Each structure stands twice: as C-alpha cells, then as structure tokens.
Amino acid sequence: MAQVLGAIQLKGSVNGLTFYERYGKNLARKHTSLCKKKMYANPNYERTLENCMEFA
C-alpha cells in the first residue's frame, strides 16, 4: 500500500487511485470495482461473508 509523502493531503478518488486517512497516516491505493453492495449481492462472495461473520 502506498503512503502519500507530500504537503497535499487528498481524500477521495482521482484517476484510478483512492486516497484516504487511516491511523493518522495518509494512504493511497488502486481503486477497485468491488464495493459493499456488490459483495453482499453476489453469490460468489457467500463464503467470504460467512467467514467475516465468524471472525468479526
């Protein structure tokens, strides 16, 4: 995961990159097409959701 090392602090998505803050650090990562709604609606993620419920 990339870490932003500049004076400009961005939040949101720009040109395929997502900028966010976590634990007081500004981070950047590649934007994915998977979102919470798609994960809950798609039966392919059923097992993943079961594991999340068990270990959450």
Legacy VTK file of the C-alpha trace (Angstrom):
# vtk DataFile Version 3.0
C-alpha trace
ASCII
DATASET POLYDATA
POINTS 56 float
0.000 0.000 0.000
1.355 3.379 -0.960
1.847 6.184 1.515
1.435 9.818 0.499
4.603 11.805 1.267
3.612 15.293 0.226
2.222 18.500 1.621
-1.054 17.981 -0.239
-3.488 15.769 1.656
-6.123 14.227 -0.594
-9.246 12.249 0.261
-11.345 10.514 -2.370
-10.601 9.083 -5.819
-8.500 10.594 -8.585
-7.618 8.874 -11.865
-7.910 5.297 -10.565
-6.296 5.965 -7.175
-8.111 6.204 -3.852
-6.663 8.477 -1.177
-7.707 8.049 2.459
-6.553 8.516 6.039
-6.009 5.580 8.409
-4.452 5.634 11.879
-3.384 9.237 11.327
-1.480 8.497 8.088
-2.483 9.484 4.570
-2.516 6.453 2.275
-3.213 5.739 -1.390
-4.289 2.556 -3.159
-5.534 1.455 -6.548
-9.296 1.912 -6.955
-11.211 -1.392 -7.192
-14.598 -2.143 -8.697
-15.719 -4.168 -5.662
-17.979 -2.368 -3.228
-20.048 -3.411 -0.225
-23.301 -3.606 -2.215
-21.768 -5.862 -4.879
-20.205 -8.138 -2.288
-23.496 -8.698 -0.441
-25.491 -9.181 -3.679
-23.095 -11.567 -5.460
-23.450 -15.265 -4.520
-19.739 -15.807 -5.284
-18.891 -13.970 -2.044
-21.204 -16.040 0.159
-18.346 -17.993 1.763
-16.325 -14.821 2.302
-19.249 -13.219 4.110
-19.655 -16.320 6.299
-16.001 -16.069 7.316
-16.346 -12.355 8.040
-19.287 -13.015 10.347
-17.390 -15.784 12.146
-14.185 -13.852 12.764
-15.563 -10.333 13.105
LINES 1 57
56 0 1 2 3 4 5 6 7 8 9 10 11 12 13 14 15 16 17 18 19 20 21 22 23 24 25 26 27 28 29 30 31 32 33 34 35 36 37 38 39 40 41 42 43 44 45 46 47 48 49 50 51 52 53 54 55
